[in-house]
């Protein structure tokens, strides 16, 4: 659960196990039959294959923890054979024309220059949404101005998904945009009603089959060219 965003999400996954797995069975007595029954119950609740894989990963992690820390016996289970096929890797990224259209639509058609700046920051740094905007539904965790060094043209992220700090270069076009909104402290970006603004922009710019994380894919794709 090290990458799970909140305690609520962790307990939600644990509850899936508690509700659908026979918890009277000792850990080292778990068999494929118990886990197949668990999968069937979760399917009955409407869970997808990849979601059930995440549930099973929690269980396997708990078993490994008990074995490594408390020297408990592991059950003889072929975990790989019990996993569902994962969804195909998503490879959507913006073309140069689509990128320009997104920026133009945000700034001129929708009069939302902040959204244009957010998009440019995502595409030119490759940072995740959580690093840039935090939890936009709760308006917390947004990048702060003390992380931005406009003189040195860098952004410092103290903790990434991999639990390590990283420093990103600020390209001149992004630096110019940030200079116009610079403050002494507080949030770098305005995330108020972000989801509504994002969906409105994608629709207005006529960008098909696109989510925010695809901006990170765009950074990676363009960087390889």
C-alpha positions, 0 to 999 in steps of 0.5 A: 500500500506504499503508493496508495493515496490515503488510509481510506483507500487502504482500508477499502481494499482490506475490507474487500478481502475481509468481506469475501475471503474466509478469514477463519482459514489460517494463512498457511492453509490458504489454497487456490480454491479459497482464492478462486472463491474470492475472485468469484465473489468479487466478480459478483460485486462487479469488480474488474479483473485488474481491480481483483489483481490489486486485492490479491496483491494486498493479500500476497503482500500481507503474507510476505510481511508475516513470513519475513517479519514473523517467520510464518509459513507461506501457503503453496499458491501459484499467484501468477496463475490466479491473476487476470490479464491486465488492461493493455498499456495506454499509449495515447499522447498529444500530437504537436497540433493537438498540444497547440490547439489545447493551449489556444483553446484554454487561453483564448476560447475559454479564457482560462490561461491557468489551465494552459499553464497547467498543461504546459507544466505537465507536458514540459516537466513530465510531472504527475498530476499529484505533484502538480495539482495534489488532490484537486477534489479536496483542493489540497497538496497542490505544488507550492511556490517555495518549490519553484525557483524561477531564477534557477529555472527549476521545480523541486519535488520533495517526494515522488511516487518512488519516495525520492526527491526530483528536480525538473527544469523549467523551459523558457515558455513555462517560466514566462507564464509562471512569472506572470502569476508569481506569488510569495507563497501558496499554491502555484496553480488554481485548481478550483473546479478543475475537473469541470474545467478540464472536461470542458477544455477537452470537449471544446478543443475536440481532443478525443480519448484523452485523460490528464495522465496522457500529458505525462505520456506526451512528455515521455514520447516527445523526449524520446524523439 
